[in-house]
Amino acid sequence: MSRAAQGRKLWLVGGGELVGQFHDAGLLDELIVQISPVTLGAGQPLLPRRIAFAPLQLISVQRWGSAFVELRYALPKPAAS
C-alpha cells in the first residue's frame, strides 16, 4: 500500500488491531482519535499491544459542538531491529 501511494499520505480507518499492525511495521507517523461521549459498556481497549504505551505527542485538539473532539498524536518511529 505504501508503494502504491508513491510517497503520498495514507489514511486508514479501522480499529485498534489494524492500527497496531501498521504501528508494528513502522508505518505510522500520526494517530487521529475522534471521541464522542457515548457509553457502550464493556469492550476491547482502544489500542492493542505496545502502541498503547508508545510515547505519543499531542499535536492538536479540535472541538466540534459541545460533545465531539478529535485528538492528533505524533508517533515516533520504532527502533530499527
HELIX and SHEET records of a PDB file:
HELIX    1   1 SER A    2  ALA A    5  1                                   4    
HELIX    2   2 GLY A   16  ASP A   24  1                                   9    
HELIX    3   3 ARG A   49  PHE A   53  5                                   5    
SHEET    1   A 3 GLU A  30  ILE A  35  0                                        
SHEET    2   A 3 PHE A  68  ALA A  74 -1                                        
SHEET    3   A 3 GLN A  57  TRP A  64 -1                                        
END                                                                             
